[in-house]
Amino acid sequence: MGIFVFLPLLLPLTALPVARLAEQHLHPRLATHLLTALAVVLAVCSTLCLALLVVVGTAQLPGNPLPDGWSDDEVRDAVPYDEVAGKAAIAALVTVAVGCAATGHRHRRVRRGAWRALEGLPERHLTVLPDRTPYAYALPGGGRRRGRVVVSSSLLDCLNAGEQTALFAHERAHLAGGHHRSLLAVRLAARANPLLRPLRAAVAYTTERWADEEAARSTGSRELVARAIGKAALVSRGAPTPTLAGIDGAGPVPRRVAALLAPAPAATTWPSVFTTAGLAVWTAAAGTVGSALSSANATVTLFFVLKAATPL
């Protein structure tokens, strides 16, 4: 496998420039899809290579259940610094598994708790809860449940009729765009490889900007949505978990307001490769392809090495 097994662990660095530039130069819908795809592919590739290193490392441990031939010199020679890298990969993969499991568990627990709080209430797309704490968030559905917009009465009291309309349009956009999936995917990816944390933060911002633009299109007033965002951010506490989106979500809010007070972004425009943003996009794409090829090369190589070392 050689050095190729280590490349997917470091190639997420190629996506860091695009994390900030995409949210500035791409339509937020396009930026969300691009950054989520990059994060997921890079995370899968790095986790796969960790697993390959774990196989080599586990084969060196006494009493392991793997075939004895898997600890032979020809197998260990396939990985540079096999003794250190193999054992370190075991601890790293356990950390990744625990982190991803904790993130997934919290997401499920919060969603279930949110749905339990709505039991007995009418099944409407909008649910207003009598609560002194201001909040608003989009609660995705599942199974036969339809997604709902959950808003506290105290937040509605802070907004006028037009701003309430903008709030509802924003939260409906979160549900329609399935933003909770992107938010959960990038959080899991960041757990798998800490180098992907900037993409997690960028997607949290672009999903909010996407919902901002959809609310502006629905209401026909960018200024109205900007006012609603500003007021909600001042008084609201946010969604119960980062994987559920709300109008006062990822900031900085002043950047979102400034974007709404500017002309609407073009929906399908890609930056030229000769611009900074275009170069960042293509660099991230090249890094992602390189990560996929490196992990595939390492997987195939280790498969044949282990096959040759396994007694018939």
C-alpha contacts under 8 A as a table, 3 or more apart, distances in Angstrom:
res1	aa1	res2	aa2	distance
1	M	4	F	5.91
1	M	5	V	5.91
1	M	78	A	5.15
1	M	79	V	5.96
1	M	297	N	7.13
1	M	298	A	4.79
1	M	299	T	7.91
1	M	301	T	5.72
1	M	302	L	6.51
2	G	5	V	6.37
2	G	78	A	5.80
2	G	79	V	5.32
2	G	80	P	5.95
2	G	298	A	7.91
3	I	6	F	5.52
3	I	7	L	6.72
3	I	79	V	7.51
3	I	80	P	6.89
4	F	7	L	5.30
4	F	8	P	7.67
4	F	294	S	5.16
4	F	295	S	7.08
4	F	297	N	7.27
4	F	298	A	6.24
5	V	8	P	6.87
5	V	49	C	5.70
5	V	52	L	7.90
5	V	53	L	7.84
5	V	79	V	7.66
5	V	294	S	6.56
5	V	295	S	6.30
5	V	298	A	5.47
6	F	9	L	5.53
6	F	10	L	7.05
6	F	49	C	7.15
7	L	10	L	5.36
7	L	11	L	5.86
7	L	291	S	6.56
7	L	294	S	6.69
8	P	11	L	5.16
8	P	12	P	7.18
8	P	42	L	7.03
8	P	45	C	5.89
8	P	46	S	4.76
8	P	49	C	6.99
8	P	290	G	7.83
8	P	291	S	4.64
8	P	292	A	7.54
8	P	294	S	6.71
8	P	295	S	6.60
9	L	12	P	7.04
9	L	45	C	7.91
9	L	46	S	4.85
9	L	49	C	7.55
9	L	193	N	7.45
10	L	13	L	6.00
10	L	195	L	7.89
11	L	14	T	5.62
11	L	15	A	7.78
11	L	42	L	7.68
11	L	287	G	5.67
11	L	288	T	7.23
11	L	290	G	7.73
11	L	291	S	6.27
12	P	15	A	5.42
12	P	16	L	7.10
12	P	42	L	6.16
12	P	195	L	6.09
12	P	196	L	6.36
12	P	284	A	7.99
12	P	287	G	7.07
12	P	288	T	7.52
13	L	16	L	5.44
13	L	195	L	6.50
13	L	196	L	7.91
14	T	17	P	7.03
14	T	283	T	6.10
14	T	284	A	5.07
14	T	287	G	5.55
15	A	18	V	5.55
15	A	19	A	6.55
15	A	38	L	7.52
15	A	196	L	7.95
15	A	199	L	7.88
15	A	280	A	7.50
15	A	281	V	7.89
15	A	283	T	7.15
15	A	284	A	4.41
15	A	285	A	7.90
15	A	287	G	7.21
16	L	19	A	5.29
16	L	20	R	7.55
16	L	196	L	7.57
16	L	198	P	6.57
16	L	199	L	7.16
16	L	284	A	7.81
17	P	20	R	6.12
17	P	21	L	6.44
17	P	280	A	5.75
18	V	21	L	4.88
18	V	22	A	5.33
18	V	277	A	6.86
18	V	280	A	4.99
18	V	281	V	5.74
18	V	284	A	6.81
19	A	22	A	5.84
19	A	23	E	6.98
19	A	35	L	7.00
19	A	198	P	6.21
19	A	199	L	5.24
19	A	202	A	5.69
20	R	23	E	5.65
20	R	24	Q	6.68
20	R	202	A	6.57
21	L	24	Q	5.13
21	L	25	H	6.03
21	L	26	L	7.99
21	L	276	T	7.98
21	L	277	A	5.50
21	L	280	A	7.42
22	A	25	H	5.28
22	A	26	L	5.19
22	A	31	A	5.59
22	A	277	A	6.74
22	A	281	V	7.67
23	E	26	L	5.91
23	E	27	H	7.45
23	E	28	P	6.32
23	E	31	A	6.08
23	E	202	A	6.83
23	E	205	Y	7.69
23	E	206	T	6.09
25	H	271	P	7.16
25	H	277	A	6.74
26	L	30	L	6.38
26	L	31	A	5.64
26	L	265	P	7.67
26	L	266	A	7.94
26	L	269	T	7.02
26	L	270	W	6.79
26	L	271	P	7.53
27	H	30	L	5.34
27	H	31	A	6.06
27	H	210	W	7.79
27	H	265	P	5.78
27	H	266	A	6.27
27	H	267	A	5.48
27	H	268	T	7.10
27	H	269	T	7.56
28	P	31	A	4.87
28	P	32	T	5.92
28	P	206	T	4.95
28	P	207	T	6.76
28	P	209	R	5.83
28	P	210	W	4.90
29	R	32	T	5.21
29	R	33	H	6.44
29	R	206	T	7.17
29	R	207	T	7.25
29	R	210	W	5.45
29	R	267	A	7.92
30	L	33	H	5.31
30	L	34	L	6.10
30	L	267	A	7.72
30	L	268	T	7.52
31	A	34	L	5.11
31	A	35	L	5.93
31	A	203	V	7.73
31	A	206	T	6.62
32	T	35	L	5.40
32	T	36	T	5.96
32	T	182	S	7.55
32	T	203	V	5.58
32	T	206	T	5.71
32	T	207	T	6.32
33	H	36	T	5.29
33	H	37	A	6.10
33	H	182	S	7.94
34	L	37	A	5.29
34	L	38	L	6.22
35	L	38	L	5.10
35	L	39	A	6.06
35	L	199	L	6.35
35	L	202	A	7.81
35	L	203	V	6.62
36	T	39	A	5.15
36	T	40	V	6.14
36	T	182	S	6.08
36	T	185	A	7.02
36	T	186	V	6.06
36	T	199	L	7.71
36	T	203	V	7.00
37	A	40	V	5.29
37	A	41	V	6.16
38	L	41	V	5.42
38	L	42	L	6.02
38	L	284	A	7.58
38	L	285	A	7.65
38	L	288	T	6.67
39	A	42	L	5.33
39	A	43	A	5.95
39	A	185	A	7.98
39	A	186	V	6.05
39	A	189	A	5.88
39	A	190	A	7.76
39	A	196	L	6.48
39	A	199	L	6.71
40	V	43	A	5.15
40	V	44	V	6.10
40	V	185	A	6.73
40	V	186	V	6.77
40	V	189	A	5.77
41	V	44	V	5.21
41	V	45	C	6.19
41	V	288	T	6.93
41	V	292	A	7.59
42	L	45	C	5.21
42	L	46	S	6.18
42	L	189	A	7.90
42	L	288	T	6.04
42	L	291	S	6.66
42	L	292	A	7.64
43	A	46	S	5.25
43	A	47	T	6.06
43	A	189	A	5.08
43	A	190	A	7.51
43	A	192	A	5.76
43	A	193	N	6.06
43	A	196	L	7.85
44	V	47	T	5.18
44	V	48	L	6.07
44	V	189	A	7.78
44	V	192	A	7.94
45	C	48	L	5.11
45	C	49	C	6.34
45	C	291	S	6.26
45	C	292	A	6.00
45	C	295	S	5.83
46	S	49	C	5.21
46	S	50	L	6.26
46	S	192	A	7.65
46	S	193	N	7.13
46	S	291	S	7.75
46	S	295	S	7.61
47	T	50	L	4.99
47	T	51	A	6.24
47	T	93	L	7.41
47	T	192	A	6.50
47	T	193	N	7.84
48	L	51	A	5.03
48	L	52	L	6.37
48	L	295	S	6.91
49	C	52	L	4.96
49	C	53	L	6.30
49	C	295	S	6.00
49	C	298	A	7.40
49	C	299	T	7.76
50	L	53	L	5.11
50	L	54	V	6.13
50	L	89	A	5.68
50	L	90	I	7.85
50	L	92	A	7.58
50	L	93	L	6.33
51	A	54	V	4.89
51	A	55	V	6.40
51	A	89	A	7.52
51	A	93	L	7.01
52	L	55	V	5.26
52	L	56	V	6.76
52	L	298	A	7.83
52	L	299	T	7.06
52	L	302	L	7.58
53	L	56	V	5.24
53	L	57	G	6.09
53	L	79	V	7.79
53	L	85	A	6.83
53	L	86	G	4.99
53	L	89	A	5.92
53	L	90	I	7.80
54	V	57	G	4.86
54	V	58	T	5.74
54	V	86	G	5.41
54	V	87	K	6.98
54	V	89	A	5.43
54	V	90	I	5.20
54	V	93	L	7.72
55	V	58	T	5.24
55	V	59	A	6.17
55	V	86	G	7.50
56	V	59	A	5.30
56	V	60	Q	6.88
56	V	70	W	7.31
56	V	71	S	7.19
56	V	75	V	7.43
56	V	76	R	6.77
56	V	82	D	7.25
56	V	86	G	5.68
57	G	60	Q	5.47
57	G	61	L	7.08
57	G	82	D	7.12
57	G	83	E	6.66
57	G	85	A	7.32
57	G	86	G	3.59
57	G	87	K	4.97
57	G	89	A	7.39
57	G	90	I	7.08
58	T	61	L	5.32
58	T	64	N	6.77
58	T	66	L	7.97
58	T	86	G	7.16
58	T	87	K	7.26
58	T	90	I	7.59
59	A	62	P	8.00
59	A	64	N	6.47
59	A	66	L	6.14
59	A	67	P	7.80
59	A	68	D	7.56
59	A	70	W	5.86
59	A	71	S	5.14
60	Q	64	N	7.88
60	Q	71	S	5.59
60	Q	83	E	7.81
61	L	64	N	5.85
66	L	70	W	7.00
67	P	70	W	5.69
67	P	310	T	6.64
68	D	71	S	5.96
68	D	72	D	7.48
68	D	310	T	7.83
69	G	72	D	5.30
69	G	306	L	7.80
69	G	309	A	5.02
69	G	310	T	5.41
69	G	311	P	7.00
70	W	75	V	6.15
70	W	306	L	6.04
70	W	309	A	6.03
70	W	310	T	6.77
71	S	75	V	6.33
71	S	76	R	6.62
72	D	75	V	5.53
72	D	76	R	6.48
72	D	309	A	7.34
73	D	76	R	5.04
73	D	77	D	5.91
74	E	77	D	5.11
74	E	78	A	6.67
74	E	305	V	7.61
74	E	309	A	7.84
75	V	78	A	5.42
75	V	79	V	7.65
75	V	302	L	7.89
75	V	305	V	6.19
75	V	306	L	6.74
75	V	309	A	7.32
76	R	79	V	5.78
76	R	80	P	7.99
76	R	82	D	5.79
76	R	83	E	7.96
77	D	80	P	6.75
77	D	82	D	7.28
78	A	302	L	7.47
78	A	305	V	7.92
79	V	82	D	5.09
80	P	85	A	7.73
81	Y	84	V	5.79
81	Y	85	A	5.82
82	D	85	A	5.12
82	D	86	G	5.43
83	E	86	G	5.52
83	E	87	K	6.42
84	V	87	K	5.54
84	V	88	A	6.04
85	A	88	A	5.17
85	A	89	A	5.95
86	G	89	A	5.20
86	G	90	I	6.66
87	K	90	I	5.28
87	K	91	A	6.97
88	A	91	A	5.42
88	A	92	A	6.26
89	A	92	A	4.86
89	A	93	L	5.89
90	I	93	L	5.30
90	I	94	V	6.23
91	A	94	V	5.21
91	A	95	T	6.23
92	A	95	T	5.08
92	A	96	V	6.23
93	L	96	V	4.96
93	L	97	A	6.10
94	V	97	A	5.09
94	V	98	V	6.12
95	T	98	V	5.22
95	T	99	G	6.02
96	V	99	G	5.16
96	V	100	C	6.06
96	V	191	R	6.02
96	V	192	A	5.10
96	V	193	N	7.81
97	A	100	C	5.30
97	A	101	A	6.00
97	A	192	A	7.81
98	V	101	A	5.12
98	V	102	A	6.06
99	G	102	A	5.15
99	G	103	T	6.22
99	G	188	L	7.99
99	G	191	R	5.79
99	G	192	A	7.75
100	C	103	T	5.12
100	C	104	G	6.11
100	C	188	L	5.51
100	C	191	R	5.90
100	C	192	A	7.10
101	A	104	G	5.17
101	A	105	H	5.94
102	A	105	H	5.07
102	A	106	R	6.10
103	T	106	R	5.28
103	T	107	H	6.23
103	T	187	R	7.57
103	T	188	L	6.90
104	G	107	H	5.13
104	G	108	R	6.27
104	G	184	L	7.89
104	G	188	L	7.82
105	H	108	R	5.22
105	H	109	R	5.98
106	R	109	R	4.99
106	R	110	V	6.00
107	H	110	V	5.41
107	H	111	R	6.20
107	H	184	L	7.92
107	H	241	T	7.08
107	H	243	T	6.73
108	R	111	R	5.18
108	R	112	R	6.06
109	R	112	R	5.21
109	R	113	G	6.08
110	V	113	G	5.01
110	V	114	A	6.04
110	V	240	P	7.05
110	V	241	T	6.99
111	R	114	A	5.06
111	R	115	W	6.22
111	R	139	L	7.32
112	R	115	W	5.13
112	R	116	R	6.12
113	G	116	R	5.05
113	G	117	A	6.29
114	A	117	A	5.19
114	A	118	L	6.74
114	A	139	L	7.67
115	W	118	L	5.15
115	W	119	E	6.61
116	R	119	E	5.23
118	L	121	L	5.62
124	R	127	T	6.39
124	R	148	R	7.17
125	H	146	R	7.46
125	H	147	G	6.86
125	H	148	R	4.77
125	H	149	V	6.18
126	L	148	R	5.69
126	L	149	V	4.79
126	L	150	V	6.21
126	L	151	V	7.74
127	T	148	R	6.88
127	T	149	V	6.07
127	T	150	V	4.97
127	T	151	V	6.32
128	V	150	V	6.03
128	V	151	V	4.91
128	V	152	S	5.44
128	V	153	S	6.00
129	L	150	V	7.31
129	L	151	V	6.23
129	L	152	S	4.76
129	L	153	S	5.86
130	P	152	S	5.94
130	P	153	S	5.16
130	P	154	S	7.42
131	D	134	P	7.30
131	D	152	S	5.40
131	D	153	S	5.89
131	D	154	S	6.20
132	R	152	S	7.37
132	R	153	S	7.18
132	R	154	S	5.24
133	T	152	S	6.93
133	T	154	S	6.29
133	T	155	L	7.51
133	T	236	S	7.43
133	T	237	R	7.54
134	P	151	V	7.83
134	P	152	S	5.66
134	P	153	S	7.33
134	P	154	S	5.17
134	P	155	L	4.34
134	P	156	L	7.99
134	P	235	V	6.41
134	P	236	S	4.70
134	P	237	R	6.41
135	Y	151	V	5.90
135	Y	152	S	5.61
135	Y	155	L	6.06
135	Y	232	A	7.97
135	Y	236	S	5.02
135	Y	237	R	5.76
135	Y	238	G	5.58
135	Y	239	A	6.85
136	A	149	V	7.37
136	A	150	V	5.59
136	A	151	V	4.29
136	A	152	S	6.47
136	A	155	L	7.58
136	A	171	E	7.86
136	A	236	S	7.76
136	A	238	G	6.72
136	A	239	A	6.62
136	A	246	G	5.70
136	A	247	I	6.79
136	A	248	D	7.95
137	Y	149	V	6.09
137	Y	150	V	5.51
137	Y	151	V	6.68
137	Y	171	E	6.39
137	Y	238	G	7.32
137	Y	239	A	5.39
137	Y	244	L	6.70
137	Y	245	A	5.63
137	Y	246	G	4.10
137	Y	247	I	6.96
138	A	147	G	7.35
138	A	148	R	6.09
138	A	149	V	4.73
138	A	150	V	6.24
138	A	171	E	5.38
138	A	172	R	7.09
138	A	174	H	6.31
138	A	175	L	6.16
138	A	244	L	6.35
138	A	245	A	5.75
138	A	246	G	6.16
139	L	147	G	5.60
139	L	148	R	5.20
139	L	149	V	6.06
139	L	150	V	6.83
139	L	175	L	7.48
139	L	244	L	6.70
140	P	146	R	7.18
140	P	147	G	4.25
140	P	148	R	6.46
140	P	175	L	6.22
140	P	178	G	7.78
140	P	180	H	7.31
141	G	144	R	7.64
141	G	145	R	4.91
141	G	146	R	4.59
141	G	147	G	3.95
141	G	148	R	7.15
142	G	145	R	5.18
142	G	146	R	6.80
142	G	147	G	7.57
147	G	175	L	6.55
148	R	175	L	7.81
149	V	168	F	7.26
149	V	171	E	6.11
149	V	172	R	6.73
151	V	155	L	7.10
151	V	156	L	7.46
152	S	155	L	5.55
152	S	156	L	6.73
153	S	156	L	5.15
153	S	157	D	6.29
154	S	157	D	5.09
154	S	158	C	6.78
155	L	158	C	5.28
155	L	159	L	6.94
155	L	232	A	7.18
155	L	235	V	7.49
155	L	236	S	7.00
156	L	159	L	5.30
156	L	160	N	7.69
156	L	164	Q	6.54
157	D	160	N	7.57
158	C	231	K	7.46
158	C	232	A	7.95
159	L	162	G	7.88
159	L	163	E	5.54
159	L	164	Q	5.86
159	L	228	A	7.10
159	L	231	K	7.39
160	N	163	E	5.32
160	N	164	Q	6.13
161	A	164	Q	5.11
161	A	165	T	6.36
162	G	165	T	5.09
162	G	166	A	6.42
162	G	224	L	7.09
163	E	166	A	4.95
163	E	167	L	6.13
163	E	224	L	6.27
163	E	225	V	6.75
163	E	227	R	7.13
163	E	228	A	4.98
164	Q	167	L	4.92
164	Q	168	F	6.23
164	Q	228	A	7.41
165	T	168	F	5.22
165	T	169	A	6.19
165	T	219	T	7.42
166	A	169	A	5.08
166	A	170	H	6.11
166	A	215	A	5.85
166	A	216	A	7.44
166	A	219	T	6.43
166	A	224	L	6.94
166	A	225	V	5.41
166	A	228	A	6.60
167	L	170	H	5.16
167	L	171	E	6.38
167	L	215	A	7.75
167	L	225	V	7.51
167	L	228	A	6.53
167	L	229	I	7.77
167	L	247	I	6.82
168	F	171	E	5.28
168	F	172	R	6.09
169	A	172	R	5.11
169	A	173	A	6.17
169	A	214	E	7.35
169	A	215	A	4.84
169	A	218	S	6.75
169	A	219	T	7.61
170	H	173	A	5.18
170	H	174	H	6.64
170	H	211	A	5.09
170	H	212	D	5.95
170	H	214	E	6.79
170	H	215	A	4.84
170	H	247	I	6.49
171	E	174	H	5.10
171	E	175	L	6.64
171	E	211	A	7.18
171	E	245	A	7.65
171	E	246	G	6.40
171	E	247	I	6.70
172	R	175	L	5.13
172	R	176	A	6.13
173	A	176	A	5.01
173	A	177	G	5.92
173	A	210	W	7.88
173	A	211	A	5.11
173	A	214	E	6.18
173	A	215	A	7.03
174	H	177	G	5.32
174	H	178	G	6.13
174	H	179	H	5.40
174	H	180	H	7.61
174	H	207	T	7.55
174	H	208	E	7.99
174	H	211	A	5.91
174	H	245	A	6.58
174	H	246	G	7.88
175	L	178	G	5.21
175	L	179	H	6.67
175	L	180	H	7.88
176	A	179	H	7.94
178	G	181	R	5.76
178	G	182	S	7.27
179	H	182	S	5.25
179	H	183	L	6.19
179	H	207	T	6.28
179	H	244	L	7.92
179	H	245	A	7.10
180	H	183	L	5.04
180	H	184	L	6.02
180	H	243	T	5.37
180	H	244	L	5.49
180	H	245	A	6.64
181	R	184	L	5.21
181	R	185	A	5.99
181	R	243	T	7.74
182	S	185	A	5.04
182	S	186	V	6.18
182	S	203	V	7.45
183	L	186	V	5.49
183	L	187	R	6.24
183	L	200	R	7.36
183	L	203	V	6.81
183	L	204	A	6.36
183	L	242	P	7.37
183	L	243	T	5.09
183	L	244	L	7.64
184	L	187	R	5.15
184	L	188	L	6.19
184	L	243	T	5.31
185	A	188	L	5.24
185	A	189	A	6.14
186	V	189	A	4.81
186	V	190	A	6.06
186	V	199	L	7.04
186	V	200	R	5.05
186	V	203	V	7.41
187	R	190	A	5.09
187	R	191	R	6.30
187	R	197	R	7.79
187	R	200	R	5.87
188	L	191	R	5.01
188	L	192	A	6.28
189	A	192	A	4.98
189	A	193	N	6.27
189	A	196	L	6.69
189	A	200	R	7.98
190	A	193	N	5.11
190	A	194	P	5.10
190	A	195	L	6.99
190	A	196	L	4.85
190	A	197	R	4.95
190	A	199	L	7.92
190	A	200	R	6.57
191	R	194	P	6.08
193	N	196	L	5.83
193	N	197	R	7.86
194	P	197	R	5.57
195	L	198	P	7.32
196	L	199	L	5.40
196	L	200	R	6.67
197	R	200	R	4.98
197	R	201	A	6.47
198	P	201	A	5.19
198	P	202	A	6.13
199	L	202	A	4.90
199	L	203	V	6.05
200	R	203	V	5.34
200	R	204	A	6.27
201	A	204	A	5.14
201	A	205	Y	6.43
201	A	250	A	7.84
202	A	205	Y	5.13
202	A	206	T	6.15
203	V	206	T	4.94
203	V	207	T	5.96
204	A	207	T	5.58
204	A	208	E	6.66
204	A	249	G	7.80
204	A	250	A	5.61
205	Y	208	E	5.29
205	Y	209	R	6.28
205	Y	249	G	7.89
205	Y	250	A	5.10
205	Y	251	G	6.17
206	T	209	R	4.86
206	T	210	W	5.91
207	T	210	W	4.96
207	T	211	A	6.24
208	E	211	A	5.13
208	E	212	D	6.07
208	E	245	A	7.52
208	E	246	G	7.72
208	E	247	I	7.01
208	E	249	G	6.75
208	E	250	A	6.70
209	R	212	D	4.80
209	R	213	E	6.19
209	R	256	R	6.53
210	W	213	E	5.25
210	W	214	E	6.29
211	A	214	E	5.04
211	A	215	A	6.05
212	D	215	A	5.16
212	D	216	A	6.17
212	D	225	V	6.97
212	D	256	R	7.92
212	D	260	L	7.58
213	E	216	A	5.01
213	E	217	R	6.14
213	E	222	R	7.93
213	E	260	L	7.52
213	E	264	A	7.53
214	E	217	R	5.05
214	E	218	S	6.08
215	A	218	S	5.00
215	A	219	T	6.02
215	A	225	V	6.76
216	A	219	T	5.30
216	A	220	G	5.50
216	A	221	S	5.37
216	A	222	R	4.80
216	A	224	L	7.74
216	A	225	V	5.99
216	A	260	L	7.97
217	R	220	G	5.14
217	R	221	S	7.24
217	R	222	R	7.75
219	T	222	R	7.92
221	S	224	L	5.32
221	S	225	V	6.68
222	R	225	V	5.31
222	R	226	A	6.23
222	R	260	L	5.46
222	R	261	L	6.41
223	E	226	A	4.99
223	E	227	R	6.26
223	E	260	L	6.79
223	E	261	L	6.21
224	L	227	R	5.23
224	L	228	A	6.31
225	V	228	A	5.03
225	V	229	I	6.15
225	V	260	L	7.59
226	A	229	I	5.19
226	A	230	G	6.20
226	A	256	R	7.68
226	A	257	V	5.01
226	A	260	L	6.07
226	A	261	L	7.26
227	R	230	G	5.11
227	R	231	K	6.17
227	R	257	V	7.87
228	A	231	K	5.29
228	A	232	A	6.02
229	I	232	A	5.20
229	I	233	A	5.99
229	I	247	I	6.27
229	I	248	D	6.35
229	I	253	V	7.54
229	I	257	V	7.32
230	G	233	A	5.25
230	G	234	L	6.35
230	G	253	V	7.08
230	G	254	P	7.98
230	G	257	V	7.28
231	K	234	L	5.23
231	K	235	V	6.60
232	A	235	V	5.50
232	A	236	S	5.39
232	A	247	I	7.05
232	A	248	D	5.83
233	A	236	S	5.53
233	A	237	R	7.85
233	A	247	I	7.70
233	A	248	D	4.72
233	A	249	G	7.92
233	A	253	V	7.30
236	S	248	D	6.80
237	R	248	D	7.82
238	G	246	G	6.28
238	G	247	I	7.76
238	G	248	D	5.75
238	G	249	G	6.07
239	A	242	P	6.80
239	A	244	L	6.03
239	A	245	A	6.25
239	A	246	G	5.65
239	A	249	G	7.23
240	P	244	L	7.09
241	T	244	L	5.64
242	P	245	A	6.87
245	A	249	G	6.36
246	G	249	G	5.15
248	D	251	G	7.89
248	D	253	V	7.71
250	A	253	V	7.43
251	G	254	P	7.48
251	G	255	R	7.20
251	G	256	R	7.09
252	P	255	R	5.63
252	P	256	R	6.89
253	V	256	R	5.07
253	V	257	V	6.21
254	P	257	V	5.05
254	P	258	A	6.01
255	R	258	A	5.03
255	R	259	A	6.09
256	R	259	A	5.09
256	R	260	L	6.33
257	V	260	L	5.13
257	V	261	L	6.30
258	A	261	L	5.10
258	A	262	A	6.39
259	A	262	A	5.15
259	A	263	P	7.66
259	A	264	A	7.96
260	L	263	P	7.20
260	L	264	A	7.24
266	A	269	T	5.76
270	W	278	G	7.45
271	P	275	T	6.68
271	P	277	A	6.18
271	P	278	G	4.83
272	S	275	T	5.51
272	S	277	A	7.73
272	S	278	G	5.11
272	S	279	L	7.91
273	V	276	T	7.64
273	V	277	A	7.59
273	V	278	G	4.16
273	V	279	L	5.16
273	V	282	W	7.31
274	F	278	G	6.34
274	F	279	L	6.47
275	T	278	G	5.11
275	T	279	L	6.08
276	T	279	L	5.18
276	T	280	A	6.20
277	A	280	A	5.05
277	A	281	V	6.25
278	G	281	V	5.11
278	G	282	W	6.31
279	L	282	W	5.25
279	L	283	T	5.98
280	A	283	T	5.02
280	A	284	A	6.12
281	V	284	A	5.24
281	V	285	A	6.18
282	W	285	A	4.88
282	W	286	A	6.01
283	T	286	A	5.09
283	T	287	G	6.09
284	A	287	G	5.01
284	A	288	T	6.10
285	A	288	T	5.10
285	A	289	V	6.20
286	A	289	V	5.16
286	A	290	G	5.99
287	G	290	G	4.98
287	G	291	S	6.03
288	T	291	S	5.02
288	T	292	A	6.23
289	V	292	A	5.11
289	V	293	L	6.16
290	G	293	L	5.14
290	G	294	S	5.95
291	S	294	S	5.12
291	S	295	S	6.10
292	A	295	S	5.32
292	A	296	A	6.10
293	L	296	A	5.06
293	L	297	N	6.01
294	S	297	N	5.07
294	S	298	A	6.11
295	S	298	A	5.07
295	S	299	T	6.04
296	A	299	T	5.10
296	A	300	V	6.18
297	N	300	V	5.35
297	N	301	T	6.03
298	A	301	T	5.14
298	A	302	L	6.03
299	T	302	L	5.32
299	T	303	F	6.08
300	V	303	F	5.09
300	V	304	F	6.44
301	T	304	F	5.46
301	T	305	V	6.21
302	L	305	V	4.97
302	L	306	L	5.94
303	F	306	L	5.32
303	F	307	K	6.02
304	F	307	K	4.90
304	F	308	A	6.07
305	V	308	A	5.21
305	V	309	A	6.23
306	L	309	A	4.95
306	L	310	T	6.02
307	K	310	T	5.24
308	A	311	P	7.77
